[in-house]
Amino acid sequence: MMIDSYGKRILVCDDEASVIDSYRRILSDLVAPTTPPVLGELDALAADLFGDEPSTVNSAAVINDITYCRQGNEAVSVFEAAKRQGRPFSAVFLDVRMPPGIDGIETAKQLRALDPAINIVVVTGYSDHRPSEIAGIVGAQDRLFYLVKPFNADEVRQMATTLVHRWSTDQQTANELAERLVQLEQTNHALRESQAYAHQAARHDPLTGLLNRKGLEEEYSAALKDAKESGRLIYVAYADLDRFKQVNDGHGHIVGDQYIREFANRLVGATGTDGFVARVGGDEFMVVFAAETGPEPMLERLLRVGENHFIEAGVRLPVNFSVGYCSCASGMPLSEAMRRADVALYSAKSAGRGVGRAYDELLDAEILHSQSLARDLRSAIAADTLDLHYQPLMSADGRRVTGVEALLRWTHSQQGSISPALFVPIAEENNLMGELGDWVLRRAFADMQCWPGLVTSINISTMQFSRPDFADHVIEMAGAAGVPSDLIEFEITETALSDNMVQFANQVEKLVRAGFRLALDDFGSGYAGIGYLNRLQFSKLKIDRSFVSGLRIKPNADRMIRSIVGMGEAMGLTVTAEGVEEQFQHDLLQAAGCDQMQGFLFHKPCSAEEVLKLLDRQREAERAA
């Protein structure tokens, strides 16, 4: 098959005229038609560099045309125009430092966004950036290469020739795959008209091609029989993607379907010939495998499936999932094996997700207890028997209440007070966060009308933000309650920022436009950066309590706090310190410049009635003064 000749093109970008001239001299004889290089030698070179198998493509590795640019912005424009005209480049050579415009790293990032498959050669005489840092910014490490200035002419020629050849080979492979896809579609069309296809379709999932439940039942029975004859044990592992709904809601079902297909392919690859994989739900998969020495090696292979991000059409998402598994005695029904693996999966999710857990009979009791609590929590929400307590936020001197934070409390009729650390995860696992979050908003909106002019802070979970219309829903609720949006502050933890950033930012932007305040909770716990603070228009950051508690035992804690306060002041943010429990902490935090204090040193969380009494005492003291 003929390769599009326009593909053998190279783009060179360097701000120094002398370097551009060097490229011209080095590559000039490759541009004019020359005797094609020996195919075997060229393929061997490509195999050494990229791990490709020797190719039988009879294509001369020469360059049709080279375009030179002096600035990164110019290179991006030329590259985009060429792609739009159907004359793409095979490879790009980029200098790192190109003042006064964007540097080579940013240029590479923009080019990668335009064409994820482009081969990029980063050329530099400095050590400003390590290759791992550049790869993290630009992406597609297998198509990212490096040359050090002053470069060797043979290296440049070899790199240019090989990359052009590889690009051409990739194009031919893509065309061949497209032809094969057409042939496959024709074959599938014929199969649809046959009884054999009907049987196949009845046993397989149409999206992934994996076994469905019916196919799983048949293969499971056969696996049990084979295991009995061979003396090996059969295991069933239940793999469930974490928060897959957010992928569909945030990026659409096309990306969601590709995400599922990619995950399925990875599971199949990890399982190999030791078992088989079935899709039993939207984001749920079963892996049945035999093992002679225990399930640990297979479990390790399965968990490694999540090490690499899913990347598709510019979307980059983590692949987070949990696994529960059990051994299957001879004759164990599939339904019981799946139940046990599901129980173990629940334990894995409770342990923090991204882990594997084995079934244990004791887990049955834990599941029953958790399910019982979930039922009771649902009833408590419906019966309005939950409570909101409020912890005052104090001025820097600790004398005046400047706001309150709403904190959810549940007193069970039989088990007494239950910690939010226990019942909130149960709400998340049982799809109760929407109802629970709405209850908190309604109660907080009602209570805050008793202290007009005082800002009320409300914690919002990641799962609430995953609801596509969450911002509109909150705006509607606040309007119906008649509370001013500028006195409502939503606290969001740093961990929430690590999920669906695009959808998250859209929701936040709506809330900020409507007048709501935004506070970044637990700042310093490891996720957010200054870019988040600017982009999401936070008005406050709350220093993670670990810094405050570490003031006595960590020598650098006070310096870290001063740095955070300084950054907050520079960005015009209110800075609040949480977990203030001792006077010396208050003194240090006040000296560091914190605007607000919160902690047991001043007030513990209390009922709305106690808040009113506290405010009355404050007003009396102010009048007396």
N, C-alpha and C positions, 0 to 999 in steps of 0.2 A: 504494500500500500504506500502511496506517495505521502510524504510529510509536507505540511504547509511550509514553504520555503521562508515565509516571513518570520518563522519561529526562530531562525538562527540569527538572532540579533542580541547585541550586548549594549548595556547602558553603563557608562563610566561617569562618576561624579567626584570631582576633586577641585578644591578652590585654588590650587597652585597650578599656574600655567606650565611650569617645568615638569610637573608630574604628568599632566595631560599629554605633553609632548613625549614623555617616556612611554606612556601607553601606546601612543600612535606608532612610535618606532618599533616597539615590541610586537604589536599585533598587526602591523600593516600587511605583512605577507600572508596572514591568515584570512584577510578579507577578500583578496583576489582569488579567483579559481585556482586551485592547486591540485596536485595529485593526491587523491584520497589516501589517508593514512591506512596502514595495514589494519584490517578489521579486528583480527585477533588481539593485536597489541592494544588497540583502543578499548576493546571490551574488557581486557584484563585490567587496564587502568581504572575503568569505571567500577569493576568488581572490587578492586583494592580500596577505592575511596568510599563506595556506597554499599558494598555487599551485594550488588546485583549479580545475577547469573550471566554468563557470557551470552551475548545477543547475536542473533543471526541477521540483524537488520543490515542491509547493504546501503548504508548512508554515510556520505563523506562528512567528517566532523570539521567543516569549515564554517566561517562566519560570513553571513550575507552582508551585515552592516553593523557599524559601531556608532553610537550617538554619545557625544561628550557634553557634560554639564558642569557648571562651576559652583552651583549652590543646590542645597537639598530641596528647596521649594520648586526650583526649576525642574529637578529630576522627577519629583512627584507629578508635576503637570505633564511632562513629556511621557512618563510611564502611563498615566491615566489616559492620555489621548491615544497612545499606541494601542492600548487594550481596547478602547472604545472603537477604534478603526479596524479591529481584527488583526493587528500587527504586533502581537505581544513580544516582549523581550524574553530571552532564555535565561539571562543572568544579569546581575547588577553588581558592579564593583563600587563600593562606597568608602570614601574617606571618613574618619570619625569627626575630626575637627574641621569645620567649614564656616568660620565667622564671616559675616555677621549673622547669617541666617541660622536655620535649625541645623543641629548636628547630624552626624551619620546615623546615630542610634534612633533618633526620632524619625529620620527619613526612612530607615529600614522598617520601623514600626508601621508607618503610613503605607509603604509599598506592600508590606505583608497584608495589611487590611484590604488593599485593592486586589491582590492576587496571593492567596495563601500558599500557592505552589511555586512561587518564584524562588530561584536560587540566588541567595544574597551573599556576597563576599565582603566582609568588613576589613578594611585596610587601615592600619594605624601604626604610628611609630611610638605611641605612648602606652602606658599601662593604666590609664584612668579607669578602665572598665575590665573586669574579669569576664572571660567567655560565658561563665554561668550567669552573670548578671545580664549580659547582653541577650542571652538566650531567653532569660525570664521576661525581658521586655519585648523582644521581637517575636518569640515563639517559633514553632516548627524547626526545632534544632537540627533535624536531619537535612534541612535545606539552608543551613547557615554555616558559612565557612570563614576562615580568617587568614589574612596575610599580614606580615610585619614589614614595615618600612625600615630601611630601604629594601625593596623586594627584589628578588632574583627574577631575571627575565624569563628563564625557563619555567619557573614556578607559575608566573602569570600566564604564559602561553599554555602550559599544561592545564591549569585550572580553567581557563576560558574554553579550551577545546573540549575538555571532558564535560563541563557543565552544559555546553551547547549540545553535545552528543546525548547526554542523559536526558535533556529536555526533549529533544526530538524523539528519543526512544519512548519516553513517557507518553508523548502525544500519540505515537503509533499504538502503544498499548491501550490507551484510552479509547482510541477508535476501534481497535479490535474488540475491546470489552463491550463497546456500544453495539457492535455487530452481533456479538454473542448474546447480548441482552435481547436483541430483536429475535434471534433464533430461539432463545429460551421462552420468550413470550409466545412465539408461535407454537412451541412445544406445549406450553401450558394451556394454550387455547385448545389444542387437540386433546389434552388430558381432561379438560373440563367436559368434553363430550363423551368421555369414556367412563365406564363403571369403575375402573381402577382409580381414576382421579377422585370420584365420589367417596371411595373408601379412604383415600389419603386425606381428603379435606375433612372428613369426619373425625380424624385422629390427630390433626395438627392445627396449631394456632396460625391463622392467616397472616398475622403481622410479622411474626418472627420465624415461622417455619418449625418451631419446636413442637413437641408433643403437647396436646391439650389434656384435659382431665381423663377423657376416654382413652386416649393413647397411653397416658400414664398408668392407668389401671391395668391395661394389657401388658405393658412392658414390666411393670412392678411384679406381677405374678410370675412372669418368665424369669425375672432376676432372682426372685426367691427360690425358684426351682433350681436354677443354675448354682446359686450359692450353697444350697443343701447338698448338691452333688459334688461340689468342689471343696466343701468344708470351710468356706469363707463366710464372713459376716456381711450383711447388707445394712447400709445406713441410709437414712433419709434426712436431707438437709433442706430447711426452709429459708430461702433468701428473700428479703423484702426491702425494696428501695425506700430510703428515708425521704419523706416530704416530696414525693414525686408529683403530688398535686400542684405544688408551687411551680414546677417546671412547665406543666401544661398551662396553668393560669398565666404565668409570666411570659412565656415564649411561644405559646400556641401549640396545637396538637401535631403540627408537622414536625416541629423540633422534638416534641414529646415522643412521638412514634419512633423517630430516629434514635432518640435516647434509649428507648426500650430495646430496639433492635441491636444497638451497640452493646448494651449490657448483656443481652442474651448471647451474642457472639462471644463475648469475653468469658461468660460462664461455660459455654461449650468448649472453648479453648482450654480453660483451666481444668475441666473435668477430663478431657481427653478420651482415651479408650477405657478408662476405669469405671465409667458409668454413663448416664444420660441425663438430660435436662428437660424439664417440662415447664410451660407457663400455665399457672393455675388461676391467675387473677390479673387485674390491670397492671400491678407492679409487683406481683408475687411469683416466685419461681421455686420449683422443687428440683433438687439434685439427688438422684439415687445412684449410689456407688457401692462397690464391693471393696473390702480391705482385709488384709491378712494381719497387719500389725497395728490396727487402730485407725481412727478417723483423722488424727491430727495432721498428717501430711496433706490430705485433701483439703481439710479446713484451712490450712495455711495458704494453699493455692487459691482457694476461693476468695479469701479475704484480700489477697493481693490484686484481685480484679479492680478494686477501688483505688489503687495507687495513682492512676493517671486520670486526669480530667477528661471529660467529654468535650470535644471541640467540633463544632459544625456550623458552617456559614457565619463565622464570626462570634458564635456563642461559645463560651467556655464555662462549663459547670462541673462541680465536684460530683463524684460518683460515690455517694454514701449509702451504705446498706448494712443490715444486720443479719446474722445467721443463727438459727436454732436447729439442733439436729438430735437424732436419737438412733439407737441401734434397733434392728427389726429381727425379732426372734422368728424362727420358722413358723409359718402359718399366721403371722400377725396381719390382720386386715389393713389395707391401705388407709382406711379412714382413721384407725387408731394410730398408725404411724404418723399421719399428717397432724393429728391432734397433739401428739406428744411433741413433735417438732415445732408446732405452733406455740405451745406452752413455753418451750425453750427459747423461741424467738422473742416472746414477750419479755422474758428475763433478760435477753441480750439487749433489747431496746431500753429497758429500765436501767441497765448497767452503763448507759451512756451512748449507745448506738455505735456502729462500726466495729462490733465485736461478735464473737461466736460463743454460744452457750450450749451445753449438753442438757438433755432432759434429765430431770431428777423428780422422783415422786413427791418430794417436799414442795416442788414448784406448783403442783396442783392446788395445794392449800393457799399458796400465795396468790395464785390467779383468782381463786374463788373470793379471797378477801378483797383483792383489788376490784373485781367486778361488783362485789357488794358495796364497796365505797363509791364506785361510779354511779350505781343506782341511787344511793343515798344522796350523793352530791347533786344529781339531776333533780331529785325531789326537793332538796334544800333550795336550789335555784328557783324552782317553780313555786315553792311555798314562801319564798322571800325570808328565809331564816338564816341567811348568811349575815355577816357584819362587816362594816368598814370602820377601821380605826384610822386615826390621823396622827402623824408625827410632825410636830412643828419644825419649821426651818427658821433658824434664828439669824438675827443680824450678826455682823462680825464680832461685836462686843458681847453677844449672848444675852442681850437685855430685851430685845423686841422681836416678836413673831412677825416674820415677813412672808410666810407661806406655810402650807401644810402638804404633806404627802399622804395620799390615800393608800392604806395597806389592808388587804383582804384577810378576813378571819372566818374560821368555821368551827363552831362548837357542836360536835356530834351529840345526838341525844343519848347515846350509850357509851361512846368512846371518849367523850370529852373533847378538849381542844385538839384539833388536827393541824399540823404545820402545813403552810402553803407549799413547802418543799416536797411534801408527800402528795397532796391532793391536786396540785397544778399539773404535774406530769400525768396523773391519772386522767385529768380533764383532757389533756392533749392526746392521750392514747385512745380515748373514747369519743373524740369529736365533740367535746363539750366546751371548747375554748370560746366559740362564738357566743354561746348562751351565757357563759360565765363572764366574758368580757363585757357583754351588753348589760349584765346585772350591775357590774362595777360602775360603768358609765352612768347608768340611770341613777344609782344611789349617790354617786359623787356629785352629779349635776344637781340633785335635789338638796343635798347637804350644804353645798357651797353657797347656796342662796341665803344661808343663815349668817355667813360672814362676808358680806359684800365688800369688794375692794381688795380681798386677799386672794393671792394666787393659789390654786389647788393643783397639785401634781398627781398624775395618774400614770401608772405603769402600763405599757402596751407590749404584748408579746409578739414574737415573730409570726405565730400562726394567725393572729388577728390581721396583721399586715398582708398575709397571703390572700386574704379575701379581696377580689378585684375591686369591689365597690366600697371598701372599708372607709376611705376618706369621706366619700359622699354620705355614707351611713352615719358617721360621727357628726358631720356638719348638720345633718337633718335632726339627729337626736338633740344636739345642743340648742338648735333653733326651737325645737318643740318644747324644751325645758325652759327656754327663756334666759339662758345664762350667757354672759358675754364671752366670746371666744378668747379675748386677750387675757382673761383670768384663768384660762385652762392651759396647763403645761403637761405635755406628754413626755414621759421618760422612756427612753429606748436604750437597751443595753448594747454594748459594743458587739456582742455575739450576733445580734440581729442583723448587723451590717454585712455579715459574711455569707448571707444566703442570697436571695434574688435581689441584687442591687438595683437593677433597672426598674422593676416594679415598685420596689421600696422607695426609690427616689421620686417616682411619679406620685405615689400616695402622699409622701411628706410634702411635696411641693403644693399639692392641693390644700393640705391642712394649714401650711404657713400662709398661703394666699388668703385663706379664710380668717386669719388672725390668730390662730393657735400658736402657742409657744412650743419649742422643742428643746429638750434637755438630753444630753448624751450621758447615760448612767454608767457607772463602773469604769470611768475613763482610766486607761492605763493597764487594763486587763489583757491587752495583747492583740486587738483586732484593728481598731480604727486608726486613722492618721489625720493629719491636718487637712488633706484633700477632702475627706468626708465632712469635716467641720465646715469647710467653705461651701462645698457643693450642696449640702443638705440644710444649710441656713439654721444651724443650731443657735440658740440664744444663751445656752448654759451648758457647762460640763460639770459633772459631779465626780470628784476624785475618788477612785476605788478605795474602799475602806482598808484594803491591805496596806496601802501606803500610810494611812493614819495609825493603824495598829502597829506598824513596823517602826514608828518613830522612836520607840524605846530600844529596840533590838537591832534595827538595820541602820548602819552608819550613814548610808546615802539616802535614806528615806526623806529627810528634810530637804536635801538638795533637789531631789526629784520633784517634791511638792512645789518648791519655789520655781522650778523650771516650768511646771504645768501652769502655775498661776501666772507666770510671766507671759507664757504663750496665750493664755486666755485673755489677759489684759490687752495684748497686742492685737487680738482678733475681736475685741469688743464684747467678750463673753463674760457672763456672770460665772464665778467659780464657787462651787459648794463643796465642802468637806463632809463626808459621811462617817458615821461610826465614832464620833467624838465622845469619849467616855471618861477622860481624865483631864484635870485642869492644865497640866503641862502641855497636853496636846492642843488644847484651845489656845494657849499662849503662843505656841510655835506657829499654829495655823493662822492666827490673827496677825502675827508679825510677818508671816510670809505674804499676806495680802489677800487671803480668802474673803470672799464677799458674804458667804453664808456658812452657818454651821448646823449640823444635824447630828443628834446622838443622845444617849442616855444621860450625859452630863447635864443636859438642859431639860429634856422631857422624853418620856417614853411614849409610844403610841397610845392614844386614848380615844374615847368615844367622841362623837360629834358634840354631845352635851358638855363634855369636859373641855373641849376646844372653846366653846362659847364662854365657859366660866373663866378659862385662862385669858381670853381676850378682854373680858370684863375687868379682871384684876389688873391687866396691863393698862387699860384706859384709866382706871382709878389711880394707878401709880403715876401715870403721866399727868393727870390733873393735879395730883398732890404736889408734883415736882414744879 
